[in-house]
Amino acid sequence: MDSVKWIVFYGLFTWIPGIKSFLDIGSVGTAVLAGIYTAYKPVKCYFKECCPADWAHLDATALREDLQTRVFGQDLAIDVIMKHLRAHMTKDPTRALALSFHGGTGTGKNHVSRIIAEGLYQEGMRSKYVHFISATKEFPHVYQVPLYKDKLKELVENSVKDCERSLFIFDEIDKMPPGLIDTLTPYLDFNEHLSGTDYRKAIFLFLSNTAGKEIFHYTLEHQFSRERIGLNEMEQLISKVTVNTNSNGMYLSDVIIKHLITAFVPFLPLKRKHVKKCIKDYLVARNYNKRDSVPEEIVQKIMRELIFFPDDTQIFSVTGCKRVPDKVDYVMYDG
């Protein structure tokens, strides 16, 4: 924007008497002022984060590449997530997007959520339009479910009123008190408006360890054809476990019964080659090494600090990449 436009913009929106005189000339002046305001409204978003008016700014190719570069061993999950995100953002959605991430510890569920937030919002996880809700922190007591329902309802309604394209990330949804998640049912269903608010552009991500063991056993059985594991078979496995596990927050919930989850996304257990990539990434991120000069002996030393299973073959990491930062720092500061 050239200096003349800046002067005009500054004069119109900071010199109050000037605005008043413009309005005094009647409907023509008002129309001109409205047009200028519309034209220059995006300017403030360069200095302060604004709610996305649409997803036109989204570079889906860049987001996919970011996920593929920073997330290891989760090609199926990335493919499913990107297809649903693009469909939700390029068309007028009929309801909110609800993706349920399932897998064991350290397989990348939180990591992927952060990358999605970074790809969609200027401030990433720090954005006021991104809401991270930890079930164990926010909802620790079963006897306070009525209070939690009111708080959750208030959070969702106020957030979406402020920004239709809000993102809600629910961590450890499996530990949420029974019945609480049903608070979200009207916002996830096919409702054009609820009390004058449209919730269909919002995105809900649910992160859960439910079905983690079943996903592991299935992956172990198909370890030599991992790349051919498909969404349909995994969704059937995850939904069956979710429905029948009475210790998870979705048990007998309307969200499940009414089929309001857009997709159950499987996060497969990580193999040794995936953990090695995590180690190299962290060594570079912490400036221990440059990307093209990470010593293999250091990687192997860190690998020996981690636990793999099953005992006979030790194919998969017990904790995925979760303990990699601790073990990298431990080894690199040893002695």
C-alpha positions as CSV (number, residue, x, y, z in Angstrom):
1,M,0.0,0.0,0.0
2,D,1.5,3.4,-1.0
3,S,2.0,6.4,1.2
4,V,-1.0,8.3,-0.2
5,K,-3.4,5.4,0.7
6,W,-1.9,5.2,4.2
7,I,-2.5,8.9,4.7
8,V,-6.1,8.6,3.5
9,F,-6.7,5.6,5.7
10,Y,-5.2,7.3,8.7
11,G,-7.1,10.5,8.1
12,L,-10.5,8.7,7.8
13,F,-10.2,6.4,10.7
14,T,-8.3,8.5,13.3
15,W,-9.5,12.1,12.6
16,I,-13.0,11.9,14.1
17,P,-14.1,15.4,13.0
18,G,-13.2,14.4,9.5
19,I,-15.4,11.4,9.7
20,K,-18.2,13.5,11.1
21,S,-18.0,16.0,8.2
22,F,-18.1,13.1,5.8
23,L,-21.2,11.8,7.4
24,D,-22.8,15.2,7.4
25,I,-23.0,15.3,3.6
26,G,-25.6,12.6,3.6
27,S,-26.1,9.2,2.1
28,V,-23.4,9.7,-0.5
29,G,-20.8,10.4,2.1
30,T,-22.0,7.5,4.2
31,A,-21.8,5.2,1.2
32,V,-18.3,6.4,0.3
33,L,-17.1,6.0,3.9
34,A,-18.6,2.5,4.0
35,G,-16.8,1.6,0.8
36,I,-13.5,2.9,2.0
37,Y,-13.9,1.1,5.3
38,T,-14.6,-2.2,3.5
39,A,-11.6,-1.7,1.2
40,Y,-9.2,-1.0,4.1
41,K,-10.7,-3.2,6.8
42,P,-8.1,-6.0,6.0
43,V,-5.3,-3.5,6.8
44,K,-5.8,-3.9,10.6
45,C,-5.3,-7.6,10.2
46,Y,-1.7,-7.1,9.3
47,F,-1.2,-5.7,12.8
48,K,-3.7,-7.7,14.8
49,E,-5.0,-11.2,14.2
50,C,-8.5,-11.2,12.7
51,C,-11.1,-14.0,12.5
52,P,-10.7,-15.6,9.0
53,A,-13.5,-14.3,6.8
54,D,-13.0,-17.4,4.7
55,W,-10.3,-20.0,4.2
56,A,-9.1,-18.5,0.9
57,H,-5.7,-17.8,2.5
58,L,-5.2,-21.5,3.2
59,D,-2.4,-23.2,1.3
60,A,-3.6,-26.8,1.5
61,T,-0.5,-28.0,-0.4
62,A,1.8,-26.2,2.1
63,L,-0.1,-27.6,5.1
64,R,0.1,-31.1,3.7
65,E,3.9,-30.7,3.0
66,D,4.3,-29.4,6.6
67,L,2.6,-32.4,8.0
68,Q,4.5,-34.8,5.8
69,T,7.8,-33.2,6.8
70,R,7.2,-32.9,10.5
71,V,5.1,-36.0,11.3
72,F,6.5,-39.5,10.8
73,G,4.8,-42.8,10.2
74,Q,1.2,-41.3,9.9
75,D,0.6,-41.2,6.1
76,L,-2.9,-42.5,6.5
77,A,-3.8,-40.0,9.2
78,I,-2.4,-37.1,7.2
79,D,-4.3,-38.2,4.1
80,V,-7.6,-38.5,5.9
81,I,-7.2,-35.2,7.8
82,M,-6.2,-33.2,4.7
83,K,-9.1,-34.5,2.6
84,H,-11.6,-33.6,5.3
85,L,-10.0,-30.2,6.0
86,R,-10.1,-29.3,2.3
87,A,-13.7,-30.4,1.8
88,H,-14.8,-28.5,4.9
89,M,-13.0,-25.3,3.8
90,T,-13.7,-25.2,0.1
91,K,-17.4,-25.8,0.3
92,D,-20.2,-24.5,2.4
93,P,-20.2,-27.1,5.2
94,T,-23.5,-28.7,6.2
95,R,-22.2,-29.1,9.8
96,A,-19.1,-28.6,11.9
97,L,-16.0,-30.7,11.2
98,A,-15.4,-33.2,14.0
99,L,-12.3,-35.4,13.7
100,S,-11.5,-37.9,16.4
101,F,-7.7,-38.8,16.7
102,H,-7.0,-42.2,18.1
103,G,-3.7,-43.9,18.9
104,G,-1.1,-44.7,21.6
105,T,1.2,-42.3,23.4
106,G,3.6,-40.3,21.3
107,T,2.1,-41.2,17.9
108,G,1.6,-37.5,17.0
109,K,-2.0,-36.6,17.9
110,N,-1.1,-33.4,19.7
111,H,1.7,-32.6,17.3
112,V,-0.6,-32.8,14.3
113,S,-3.2,-30.6,16.1
114,R,-0.5,-27.9,16.6
115,I,0.5,-28.0,12.9
116,I,-3.1,-27.7,11.9
117,A,-3.5,-24.6,14.1
118,E,-0.3,-23.1,12.7
119,G,-1.6,-23.7,9.2
120,L,-5.0,-22.1,9.7
121,Y,-4.4,-19.2,12.1
122,Q,-1.9,-16.4,12.1
123,E,-1.0,-17.0,15.7
124,G,-1.1,-20.7,15.7
125,M,-1.8,-22.3,19.1
126,R,-1.6,-18.8,20.6
127,S,-4.5,-17.6,18.5
128,K,-7.6,-16.4,20.4
129,Y,-9.6,-18.4,17.9
130,V,-7.9,-21.7,18.9
131,H,-9.2,-23.3,22.1
132,F,-7.2,-26.1,23.7
133,I,-9.2,-28.0,26.4
134,S,-7.4,-30.6,28.5
135,A,-10.0,-32.9,29.9
136,T,-7.9,-33.9,33.0
137,K,-7.2,-30.3,33.8
138,E,-10.6,-28.7,33.1
139,F,-12.9,-31.5,34.1
140,P,-11.3,-33.4,36.9
141,H,-14.4,-34.2,39.1
142,V,-17.3,-36.3,38.0
143,Y,-19.6,-34.8,40.5
144,Q,-19.2,-31.4,38.9
145,V,-20.5,-32.4,35.4
146,P,-23.5,-30.0,35.5
147,L,-21.1,-27.1,36.2
148,Y,-18.7,-28.3,33.4
149,K,-21.6,-28.5,31.0
150,D,-22.4,-24.8,31.6
151,K,-18.8,-23.8,31.2
152,L,-18.3,-25.8,28.0
153,K,-21.6,-24.4,26.5
154,E,-20.5,-20.9,27.3
155,L,-17.0,-21.4,25.8
156,V,-18.3,-22.8,22.5
157,E,-21.1,-20.3,22.1
158,N,-19.1,-17.2,23.0
159,S,-16.1,-18.4,20.8
160,V,-18.2,-19.1,17.7
161,K,-20.1,-15.9,18.1
162,D,-16.8,-14.1,18.1
163,C,-15.4,-16.2,15.2
164,E,-17.4,-18.7,13.2
165,R,-14.2,-20.4,12.1
166,S,-13.0,-21.3,15.6
167,L,-10.9,-24.4,16.3
168,F,-11.5,-26.5,19.4
169,I,-9.0,-29.1,20.5
170,F,-10.1,-31.5,23.2
171,D,-7.1,-33.4,24.6
172,E,-7.6,-36.7,26.5
173,I,-11.2,-36.9,25.6
174,D,-11.2,-40.5,26.8
175,K,-10.8,-39.1,30.4
176,M,-13.7,-36.7,30.1
177,P,-16.5,-37.4,32.6
178,P,-19.4,-39.4,31.1
179,G,-22.1,-37.4,29.6
180,L,-20.2,-34.1,29.3
181,I,-19.4,-34.4,25.6
182,D,-23.1,-34.5,24.8
183,T,-23.0,-30.7,25.5
184,L,-21.5,-30.4,22.1
185,T,-24.2,-32.4,20.3
186,P,-26.3,-29.4,19.0
187,Y,-23.1,-27.6,17.7
188,L,-22.0,-30.7,15.8
189,D,-25.4,-31.6,14.3
190,F,-27.0,-30.3,11.0
191,N,-28.3,-27.0,12.4
192,E,-28.0,-24.0,10.2
193,H,-28.5,-21.6,13.1
194,L,-28.8,-22.0,16.9
195,S,-30.1,-18.8,18.5
196,G,-28.8,-16.8,15.5
197,T,-25.3,-18.4,15.4
198,D,-24.0,-20.6,12.7
199,Y,-21.7,-23.3,14.1
200,R,-21.1,-25.2,10.8
201,K,-17.8,-23.5,10.0
202,A,-16.2,-24.5,13.3
203,I,-13.7,-27.4,13.6
204,F,-13.5,-29.8,16.6
205,L,-10.6,-32.1,17.1
206,F,-10.9,-34.9,19.7
207,L,-7.7,-36.5,20.9
208,S,-7.9,-39.9,22.6
209,N,-5.9,-43.0,23.6
210,T,-9.0,-45.1,23.2
211,A,-8.4,-48.1,20.8
212,G,-4.6,-47.5,21.1
213,K,-4.0,-51.1,22.0
214,E,-6.3,-52.4,19.3
215,I,-4.6,-50.2,16.7
216,F,-1.3,-51.6,17.8
217,H,-2.3,-55.2,17.5
218,Y,-3.9,-54.6,14.1
219,T,-0.8,-52.9,12.9
220,L,1.4,-55.7,14.2
221,E,-0.6,-58.2,12.4
222,H,-0.2,-56.2,9.2
223,Q,3.3,-54.9,9.8
224,F,4.5,-56.1,6.4
225,S,1.6,-54.4,4.6
226,R,1.3,-51.2,6.8
227,E,1.0,-49.0,3.7
228,R,-2.1,-50.9,2.7
229,I,-4.0,-50.4,5.9
230,G,-7.1,-48.3,5.0
231,L,-9.4,-45.9,6.8
232,N,-12.6,-48.1,6.5
233,E,-11.1,-51.0,8.4
234,M,-9.6,-48.8,11.1
235,E,-12.8,-46.7,11.6
236,Q,-14.7,-49.9,12.2
237,L,-12.1,-51.0,14.8
238,I,-12.0,-47.6,16.5
239,S,-15.8,-47.0,16.6
240,K,-16.4,-50.5,18.0
241,V,-13.9,-50.0,20.8
242,T,-15.2,-46.5,21.5
243,V,-18.8,-47.7,21.7
244,N,-17.9,-50.7,24.0
245,T,-15.4,-49.0,26.4
246,N,-17.3,-47.6,29.4
247,S,-14.3,-45.8,30.7
248,N,-14.0,-43.3,27.9
249,G,-15.7,-40.0,27.6
250,M,-17.6,-40.9,24.4
251,Y,-19.2,-44.0,25.9
252,L,-23.0,-44.1,25.1
253,S,-22.8,-40.4,24.1
254,D,-25.2,-38.8,21.6
255,V,-22.1,-37.7,19.7
256,I,-21.5,-41.4,18.9
257,I,-25.1,-42.6,18.7
258,K,-26.0,-39.8,16.3
259,H,-22.9,-40.4,14.2
260,L,-21.6,-36.8,14.6
261,I,-18.0,-37.7,14.3
262,T,-16.9,-36.9,10.8
263,A,-14.0,-39.4,10.8
264,F,-12.2,-41.6,13.3
265,V,-8.5,-41.0,12.5
266,P,-6.0,-43.7,13.3
267,F,-2.5,-42.9,14.5
268,L,-0.4,-46.1,14.0
269,P,2.4,-47.1,16.4
270,L,5.8,-45.8,15.3
271,K,8.5,-48.1,14.1
272,R,12.3,-47.7,14.7
273,K,12.8,-45.8,11.5
274,H,10.2,-43.3,12.5
275,V,11.7,-42.7,15.9
276,K,15.1,-42.2,14.3
277,K,13.6,-39.4,12.3
278,C,12.2,-37.8,15.4
279,I,15.6,-38.0,17.1
280,K,17.3,-36.3,14.1
281,D,14.7,-33.6,14.0
282,Y,15.1,-32.8,17.7
283,L,18.9,-32.8,17.5
284,V,18.6,-30.2,14.7
285,A,15.9,-28.2,16.5
286,R,18.1,-28.0,19.6
287,N,21.1,-27.0,17.6
288,Y,23.1,-30.1,18.6
289,N,23.7,-30.9,14.9
290,K,23.0,-29.6,11.4
291,R,20.5,-31.6,9.4
292,D,23.1,-33.0,7.0
293,S,25.6,-34.0,9.7
294,V,23.8,-35.9,12.5
295,P,26.1,-38.7,13.6
296,E,24.6,-42.2,13.3
297,E,26.3,-43.3,16.5
298,I,24.6,-40.5,18.5
299,V,21.2,-41.6,17.0
300,Q,21.9,-45.2,18.0
301,K,23.0,-44.2,21.5
302,I,19.7,-42.3,22.0
303,M,17.7,-45.2,20.5
304,R,19.2,-47.5,23.2
305,E,17.6,-45.3,25.8
306,L,14.1,-46.0,24.5
307,I,11.9,-49.0,24.9
308,F,10.6,-51.0,22.0
309,F,8.1,-53.9,21.8
310,P,7.1,-56.7,21.5
311,D,9.9,-58.3,23.4
312,D,10.9,-60.8,20.7
313,T,11.1,-58.4,17.7
314,Q,11.1,-54.9,19.3
315,I,9.6,-53.3,16.2
316,F,7.5,-50.5,17.8
317,S,8.3,-47.7,20.3
318,V,6.4,-48.0,23.5
319,T,6.1,-44.2,23.8
320,G,6.3,-43.3,20.2
321,C,8.3,-40.0,19.9
322,K,7.1,-38.6,23.3
323,R,10.2,-39.3,25.3
324,V,12.7,-38.4,22.5
325,P,13.3,-34.9,23.8
326,D,14.1,-36.2,27.3
327,K,16.5,-38.8,26.0
328,V,18.2,-36.6,23.5
329,D,19.0,-34.0,26.2
330,Y,20.1,-36.8,28.6
331,V,22.5,-38.3,26.1
332,M,23.9,-35.0,24.8
333,Y,24.5,-33.7,28.3
334,D,25.9,-37.0,29.5
335,G,29.3,-36.4,31.1
